[in-house]
Amino acid sequence: TAVCLPGAAFISRAGLTIFAILNVVIVIVITALLFQRSDHVDGFTGPKWATLSDNWNSAYTEDISTHQMQDYQSIFIYVFASLLGLTAGANMSGDLRNPEI
């Protein structure tokens, strides 16, 4: 809400700053993936070719939290809901009275 108060003009001027912050975050994520510690985290193997080849085909496995078998529909529910929420939030700016201010 605090970001919306200055108006769309301020946000458009701050685009370069937001772009720089996003680039820094992307570099941090890639660095964290490449130089990770060797501590074992249950359910996370890190970037390995064996993990990629095991997950390449649609061989759904048991969910570690509910202990039920996953299928296409259960995965689609999460992906669809998250993408729908993002697009709904982006489209709300047209509902404002005067989005230029």
Backbone as a printed PyTorch tensor [residue, N CA C, xyz], in Angstrom:
tensor([[[  0.8260,  -1.1850,   0.0000],
         [  0.0000,   0.0000,   0.0000],
         [  0.8690,   1.2460,   0.0000]],

        [[  1.9600,   1.2130,   0.7310],
         [  2.8230,   2.3910,   0.8110],
         [  3.4650,   2.7060,  -0.5310]],

        [[  3.6580,   1.6990,  -1.3670],
         [  4.2510,   1.9410,  -2.6880],
         [  3.2590,   2.6460,  -3.5860]],

        [[  1.9710,   2.4020,  -3.4140],
         [  0.9510,   2.9940,  -4.2710],
         [  0.6680,   4.4640,  -3.9380]],

        [[  0.9910,   4.8900,  -2.7350],
         [  0.6540,   6.2600,  -2.3330],
         [  1.3590,   7.3310,  -3.1680]],

        [[  2.6440,   7.1910,  -3.5270],
         [  3.2750,   8.2430,  -4.3150],
         [  2.7270,   8.3530,  -5.7320]],

        [[  2.1400,   7.3140,  -6.2660],
         [  1.5340,   7.3620,  -7.5820],
         [  2.3570,   6.6520,  -8.6360]],

        [[  1.7530,   6.5120,  -9.8000],
         [  2.3690,   5.7770, -10.9040],
         [  3.5760,   6.5150, -11.4740]],

        [[  3.5770,   7.8400, -11.4140],
         [  4.7070,   8.6040, -11.9630],
         [  5.9840,   8.3140, -11.1820]],

        [[  5.8720,   8.2450,  -9.8660],
         [  7.0400,   7.9370,  -9.0380],
         [  7.5380,   6.5270,  -9.3080]],

        [[  6.6140,   5.5820,  -9.4390],
         [  6.9900,   4.1910,  -9.6880],
         [  7.6650,   4.0620, -11.0440]],

        [[  7.1880,   4.7850, -12.0410],
         [  7.8240,   4.7030, -13.3550],
         [  9.2280,   5.3110, -13.3290]],

        [[  9.4400,   6.3360, -12.5310],
         [ 10.7830,   6.9100, -12.3960],
         [ 11.7010,   5.9950, -11.6000]],

        [[ 11.1330,   5.2150, -10.6980],
         [ 11.9290,   4.3100,  -9.8730],
         [ 12.1880,   2.9820, -10.5750]],

        [[ 11.8050,   2.8550, -11.8330],
         [ 11.9630,   1.6070, -12.5670],
         [ 13.3990,   1.1340, -12.6540]],

        [[ 14.3310,   2.0590, -12.8430],
         [ 15.7450,   1.6820, -12.9410],
         [ 16.2550,   1.1330, -11.6080]],

        [[ 15.8260,   1.7220, -10.5140],
         [ 16.2160,   1.2160,  -9.2010],
         [ 15.6520,  -0.1800,  -8.9520]],

        [[ 14.4020,  -0.3720,  -9.3070],
         [ 13.7870,  -1.6900,  -9.1460],
         [ 14.4920,  -2.7120, -10.0280]],

        [[ 14.8420,  -2.3240, -11.2410],
         [ 15.5720,  -3.2050, -12.1540],
         [ 16.9290,  -3.5880, -11.5640]],

        [[ 17.6230,  -2.6430, -10.9730],
         [ 18.9250,  -2.9290, -10.3640],
         [ 18.7810,  -3.8720,  -9.1750]],

        [[ 17.7730,  -3.6550,  -8.3540],
         [ 17.5430,  -4.5340,  -7.2030],
         [ 17.2450,  -5.9520,  -7.6660]],

        [[ 16.4230,  -6.1090,  -8.6870],
         [ 16.1140,  -7.4330,  -9.2100],
         [ 17.3470,  -8.1270,  -9.7670]],

        [[ 18.2200,  -7.3790, -10.4310],
         [ 19.4530,  -7.9720, -10.9460],
         [ 20.3680,  -8.4320,  -9.8180]],

        [[ 20.4460,  -7.6650,  -8.7500],
         [ 21.2600,  -8.0680,  -7.5980],
         [ 20.6980,  -9.3470,  -6.9790]],

        [[ 19.3840,  -9.4380,  -6.8580],
         [ 18.7610, -10.6310,  -6.2950],
         [ 19.0300, -11.8520,  -7.1740]],

        [[ 18.9520, -11.6910,  -8.4850],
         [ 19.2270, -12.8080,  -9.3940],
         [ 20.6670, -13.2750,  -9.2390]],

        [[ 21.6070, -12.3470,  -9.1300],
         [ 23.0120, -12.7240,  -8.9450],
         [ 23.2020, -13.4490,  -7.6120]],

        [[ 22.5370, -12.9980,  -6.5680],
         [ 22.6490, -13.6560,  -5.2580],
         [ 22.0930, -15.0730,  -5.3150]],

        [[ 20.9610, -15.2710,  -5.9830],
         [ 20.3690, -16.6040,  -6.0820],
         [ 21.2860, -17.5490,  -6.8570]],

        [[ 21.8240, -17.0820,  -7.9800],
         [ 22.7280, -17.9230,  -8.7730],
         [ 23.9950, -18.2410,  -7.9790]],

        [[ 24.5330, -17.2680,  -7.2770],
         [ 25.7220, -17.5000,  -6.4500],
         [ 25.4280, -18.4920,  -5.3300]],

        [[ 24.2660, -18.3810,  -4.7120],
         [ 23.9030, -19.3030,  -3.6440],
         [ 23.7440, -20.7280,  -4.1670]],

        [[ 23.2460, -20.8740,  -5.3920],
         [ 23.1220, -22.2060,  -5.9740],
         [ 24.4730, -22.8180,  -6.3060]],

        [[ 25.3760, -21.9950,  -6.7930],
         [ 26.6790, -22.5110,  -7.2110],
         [ 27.6080, -22.7900,  -6.0310]],

        [[ 27.5620, -21.9550,  -5.0040],
         [ 28.4790, -22.0780,  -3.8710],
         [ 27.7180, -22.4120,  -2.5970]],

        [[ 26.9970, -23.5090,  -2.6190],
         [ 26.2200, -23.8800,  -1.4480],
         [ 27.0480, -24.7160,  -0.4850]],

        [[ 26.6090, -24.7330,   0.7620],
         [ 27.2770, -25.5400,   1.7770],
         [ 26.9360, -27.0060,   1.5650]],

        [[ 27.6910, -27.8690,   2.1870],
         [ 27.4600, -29.2970,   2.0170],
         [ 26.4940, -29.8640,   3.0510]],

        [[ 25.8510, -29.0170,   3.8340],
         [ 24.8660, -29.4930,   4.8110],
         [ 23.6990, -30.1530,   4.0830]],

        [[ 23.1800, -31.2220,   4.6610],
         [ 22.0770, -31.9430,   4.0420],
         [ 20.7520, -31.3410,   4.4820]],

        [[ 19.9260, -30.9820,   3.5130],
         [ 18.5820, -30.4940,   3.7760],
         [ 17.6200, -31.5260,   3.2030]],

        [[ 16.6990, -32.0080,   4.0160],
         [ 15.7910, -33.0600,   3.5920],
         [ 14.9270, -32.5900,   2.4270]],

        [[ 14.9790, -33.3200,   1.3240],
         [ 14.1710, -33.0020,   0.1560],
         [ 14.8480, -32.0720,  -0.8290]],

        [[ 16.0480, -31.5860,  -0.5540],
         [ 16.7550, -30.6810,  -1.4650],
         [ 18.1040, -31.2780,  -1.8010]],

        [[ 18.3630, -31.5070,  -3.0740],
         [ 19.6160, -32.1280,  -3.4870],
         [ 20.5980, -31.1340,  -4.0750]],

        [[ 20.1470, -29.9310,  -4.4100],
         [ 21.0250, -28.9710,  -5.0390],
         [ 21.0450, -29.1640,  -6.5470]],

        [[ 21.7910, -28.3280,  -7.2570],
         [ 21.8310, -28.4360,  -8.7150],
         [ 22.7130, -29.6080,  -9.1620]],

        [[ 22.0830, -30.7140,  -9.5000],
         [ 22.8050, -31.8910,  -9.9650],
         [ 22.1400, -32.4130, -11.2260]],

        [[ 22.9520, -32.9640, -12.1210],
         [ 22.4130, -33.5310, -13.3630],
         [ 21.5260, -34.7320, -13.0710]],

        [[ 21.8540, -35.5100, -12.0510],
         [ 21.0380, -36.6770, -11.7110],
         [ 19.6390, -36.2460, -11.2790]],

        [[ 19.5390, -35.1630, -10.5080],
         [ 18.2350, -34.6630, -10.0840],
         [ 17.4310, -34.1500, -11.2750]],

        [[ 18.0940, -33.4650, -12.1930],
         [ 17.4140, -32.9590, -13.3810],
         [ 16.8880, -34.1010, -14.2360]],

        [[ 17.6880, -35.1250, -14.4400],
         [ 17.2280, -36.2470, -15.2700],
         [ 16.1380, -37.0470, -14.5690]],

        [[ 16.1950, -37.1560, -13.2480],
         [ 15.1350, -37.8570, -12.5110],
         [ 13.8050, -37.1080, -12.5800]],

        [[ 13.8460, -35.7740, -12.6040],
         [ 12.6300, -34.9670, -12.5930],
         [ 12.1750, -34.5370, -13.9740]],

        [[ 12.8660, -34.9620, -15.0210],
         [ 12.5500, -34.4820, -16.3650],
         [ 11.1830, -34.9660, -16.8280]],

        [[ 10.8830, -36.2350, -16.6520],
         [  9.5850, -36.7780, -17.0570],
         [  8.5730, -36.5830, -15.9390]],

        [[  7.3040, -36.7620, -16.2680],
         [  6.2450, -36.5300, -15.2900],
         [  6.0290, -37.7660, -14.4160]],

        [[  6.9970, -38.0730, -13.6080],
         [  6.8770, -39.1710, -12.6510],
         [  6.6080, -38.5560, -11.2810]],

        [[  5.3410, -38.3360, -10.9910],
         [  4.9730, -37.6710,  -9.7510],
         [  5.2470, -38.5790,  -8.5630]],

        [[  5.6310, -37.9890,  -7.4600],
         [  5.9790, -38.7520,  -6.2660],
         [  5.0780, -38.3500,  -5.1120]],

        [[  5.3860, -38.8850,  -3.9630],
         [  4.6060, -38.6130,  -2.7660],
         [  4.9570, -37.2390,  -2.2130]],

        [[  3.9280, -36.4990,  -1.8200],
         [  4.1290, -35.1970,  -1.1960],
         [  4.6700, -35.4210,   0.2090]],

        [[  5.7510, -34.7060,   0.5650],
         [  6.3840, -34.9570,   1.8550],
         [  5.5750, -34.4050,   3.0240]],

        [[  4.6300, -33.5020,   2.7760],
         [  3.8460, -32.9510,   3.8800],
         [  2.5330, -33.7040,   4.0920]],

        [[  1.8720, -34.1390,   3.0070],
         [  0.5810, -34.8200,   3.1500],
         [  0.6830, -36.3270,   2.9610]],

        [[  1.8010, -36.8120,   2.4680],
         [  2.0360, -38.2340,   2.2020],
         [  1.0100, -38.8170,   1.2340]],

        [[  0.5610, -37.9940,   0.2890],
         [ -0.3290, -38.4500,  -0.7730],
         [  0.3970, -38.3300,  -2.1000]],

        [[  0.0190, -39.1760,  -3.0590],
         [  0.6500, -39.1230,  -4.3720],
         [  0.2160, -37.8690,  -5.1140]],

        [[  1.1610, -37.1940,  -5.7460],
         [  0.8730, -36.0060,  -6.5260],
         [  0.4330, -36.4190,  -7.9280]],

        [[ -0.3300, -35.5590,  -8.5840],
         [ -0.6980, -35.7630,  -9.9760],
         [ -0.7250, -34.3990, -10.6580]],

        [[ -1.0800, -34.3970, -11.9270],
         [ -1.0820, -33.1460, -12.6850],
         [ -2.0310, -32.1260, -12.0730]],

        [[ -3.1980, -32.5850, -11.6490],
         [ -4.1900, -31.6670, -11.1090],
         [ -3.7110, -31.0000,  -9.8220]],

        [[ -3.0590, -31.7340,  -8.9510],
         [ -2.5990, -31.1470,  -7.6940],
         [ -1.4860, -30.1290,  -7.9230]],

        [[ -0.6290, -30.3630,  -8.9090],
         [  0.4080, -29.3820,  -9.2400],
         [ -0.2050, -28.1660,  -9.9290]],

        [[ -1.1610, -28.4010, -10.8170],
         [ -1.8090, -27.3100, -11.5490],
         [ -2.5500, -26.3660, -10.6160]],

        [[ -3.1200, -26.8800,  -9.5380],
         [ -3.8510, -26.0440,  -8.5830],
         [ -2.9400, -24.9450,  -8.0250]],

        [[ -1.7280, -25.3040,  -7.6340],
         [ -0.8130, -24.3170,  -7.0560],
         [ -0.3040, -23.3310,  -8.0950]],

        [[  0.0510, -23.8310,  -9.2580],
         [  0.5930, -22.9550, -10.3010],
         [ -0.4820, -21.9950, -10.7850]],

        [[ -1.6850, -22.4840, -11.0470],
         [ -2.7610, -21.6430, -11.5460],
         [ -3.1410, -20.5710, -10.5410]],

        [[ -3.2530, -20.9580,  -9.2790],
         [ -3.6420, -19.9880,  -8.2530],
         [ -2.6010, -18.8810,  -8.1020]],

        [[ -1.3240, -19.2390,  -8.1530],
         [ -0.2920, -18.2140,  -7.9910],
         [ -0.2420, -17.2870,  -9.1950]],

        [[ -0.3500, -17.8320, -10.3960],
         [ -0.3270, -16.9730, -11.5880],
         [ -1.5780, -16.1130, -11.6830]],

        [[ -2.7150, -16.6570, -11.2920],
         [ -3.9490, -15.8810, -11.3080],
         [ -3.8710, -14.7260, -10.3170]],

        [[ -3.2740, -14.9600,  -9.1610],
         [ -3.1210, -13.8950,  -8.1800],
         [ -2.2070, -12.7910,  -8.6670]],

        [[ -1.1310, -13.1710,  -9.3600],
         [ -0.2110, -12.1610,  -9.8960],
         [ -0.8860, -11.3080, -10.9600]],

        [[ -1.5910, -11.9330, -11.8850],
         [ -2.2330, -11.1590, -12.9470],
         [ -3.3920, -10.3300, -12.4140]],

        [[ -4.1040, -10.8290, -11.4160],
         [ -5.1950, -10.0440, -10.8280],
         [ -4.6410,  -8.8080, -10.1290]],

        [[ -3.5290,  -8.9630,  -9.4290],
         [ -2.9240,  -7.8070,  -8.7750],
         [ -2.3940,  -6.7910,  -9.7680]],

        [[ -1.8500,  -7.2620, -10.8860],
         [ -1.3380,  -6.3370, -11.8980],
         [ -2.4610,  -5.6060, -12.6050]],

        [[ -3.5900,  -6.2480, -12.7590],
         [ -4.7080,  -5.6220, -13.4660],
         [ -5.5300,  -4.7020, -12.5840]],

        [[ -5.2800,  -4.6680, -11.2910],
         [ -6.0450,  -3.8080, -10.3970],
         [ -5.7060,  -2.3370, -10.5950]],

        [[ -4.5750,  -2.0270, -11.1980],
         [ -4.2030,  -0.6220, -11.3620],
         [ -5.1680,   0.1070, -12.2860]],

        [[ -5.8380,  -0.6000, -13.1900],
         [ -6.8290,   0.0410, -14.0660],
         [ -8.0990,   0.4120, -13.3400]],

        [[ -8.3170,  -0.1450, -12.1430],
         [ -9.5240,   0.1660, -11.3690],
         [ -9.3870,   1.4550, -10.5750]],

        [[ -8.2030,   2.0440, -10.5470],
         [ -8.0140,   3.2820,  -9.7990],
         [ -8.6890,   4.4480, -10.5130]],

        [[ -9.0720,   5.4650,  -9.7480],
         [ -9.7320,   6.6270, -10.3540],
         [ -8.7930,   7.3780, -11.2850]],

        [[ -7.5940,   7.6550, -10.8010],
         [ -6.6310,   8.4180, -11.5960],
         [ -5.2560,   7.7860, -11.3860]],

        [[ -4.8780,   6.7340, -12.1470],
         [ -3.6400,   6.0380, -11.8900],
         [ -2.3800,   6.8210, -12.2750]],

        [[ -2.5230,   7.9590, -12.9380],
         [ -1.3500,   8.7490, -13.3360],
         [ -0.7180,   9.4910, -12.1690]],

        [[ -1.4830,   9.7760, -11.1320],
         [ -0.9850,  10.5960, -10.0160],
         [ -0.0900,   9.7680,  -9.1420]]])
